[in-house]
């Protein structure tokens, strides 16, 4: 549901406002990074005998410079919401006035760092169509100012969240969450003395050498359980800090996602600005019946692509979201007359993976002769890797296909982990046809469809069908003309 209750002070939307005085905290950090060269130079001179007498004056001047820069940045940054849109003024000597019309707002991100939580303050960034960077970045905003920028529409805190257990499991099988996972693991490890871990490891190895076979096996099991509990603890901390609770809101015009307890993050995009969707089900999630749904909205081309991902979703949840986006449900996609890739393409993949297995075998032999690993360990690792590569290829050939239905491209691919990519052809900004020597002999083409935030690749389709797809996209986007097509290699029709 939407929370549309506006405070009375929001009625005067034409008045210029500035953020809270507490915004000086991040602005001071920003000023320090901007003047880092001067700081390093001053530190070097302060240790020099020639300039040591002037060090107190230099430090004082540098501190005043940094503090004054932050104060001026806060004092002369004003914003307001008017009938024309959102306006921003900043600068003292070099003034800048920005106007962002409401119809041009593509993405709105709201974050609440941990140091702002007790103060109930937020940071907001807004992007518009065709931008190469964030036009608006405001920090230290109150909840009333945030509601003003959001038009008084926010995610109701009473909305139900995705269960904690499902989100916790999603940290295991979503690759884009592994970097925050490492950050949490590093933070936990930093709380302990590094010498303590070394001491535990040395004592454990000594006990294993002195104990009998049965006792050694018991201690190994105990050590494995302790390590597993440590991993579980790290995942719980990460889920609680970044991901839980996860509340999602959809209305007729926009999508909004709220995640995190300690580090809150809110992301909002317009429904019509969704470029493509990706439904992900890694191999571990397949056993649990869980999915992740990623909305690829507009993003800055010079910024890292943001992930608007709904984690820990069930099949019914995915079908509901796809149908709300006026797309086919996942169960209906699997029933489409999907076209599969030719067997020659998979024979080529089998050859490539066979070469990889051969190289891994040579590496295992070298490591065994160098006494880096034991023969049994190397053989077991090689067998597991070969089994995974061949099993993944079998699953890829077993479950894949694509189809164009109602001007929407549906692609089902993957392997042991499955992925569905859905792209309205009207959102395609570039079509690239790539034909290697092998594809040329087989009369096949690799087709890449690129949007403003993401791409979809048809690995191997006949030449004539590739040309028809290009023509179909061109009819939907005639303003691109022939500049839409980028060709690598020679393409001959069948």
Secondary structure as UniProt FT lines:
FT   STRAND          2..3
FT   HELIX           8..11
FT   TURN            13..14
FT   HELIX           21..23
FT   HELIX           24..34
FT   HELIX           36..46
FT   TURN            49..51
FT   HELIX           52..54
FT   HELIX           55..75
FT   STRAND          77..81
FT   STRAND          86..90
FT   STRAND          96..100
FT   HELIX           102..104
FT   STRAND          105..112
FT   HELIX           114..117
FT   TURN            118..120
FT   STRAND          122..128
FT   TURN            129..130
FT   STRAND          136..141
FT   HELIX           143..149
FT   TURN            150..152
FT   STRAND          154..155
FT   TURN            157..158
FT   HELIX           164..173
FT   HELIX           175..177
FT   HELIX           178..190
FT   HELIX           194..210
FT   HELIX           213..238
FT   HELIX           239..243
FT   STRAND          246..250
FT   STRAND          254..259
FT   STRAND          264..270
FT   HELIX           271..273
FT   STRAND          276..281
FT   HELIX           283..288
FT   STRAND          291..296
FT   TURN            301..302
FT   STRAND          308..313
FT   HELIX           315..324
FT   TURN            325..326
FT   HELIX           330..333
FT   TURN            334..335
FT   HELIX           343..369
FT   TURN            370..371
FT   HELIX           375..398
FT   STRAND          401..405
FT   TURN            406..407
FT   STRAND          408..414
FT   STRAND          418..424
FT   HELIX           425..427
FT   STRAND          430..434
FT   HELIX           437..442
FT   STRAND          444..451
FT   TURN            452..453
FT   STRAND          454..462
FT   HELIX           463..476
FT   HELIX           478..484
FT   STRAND          485..488
//
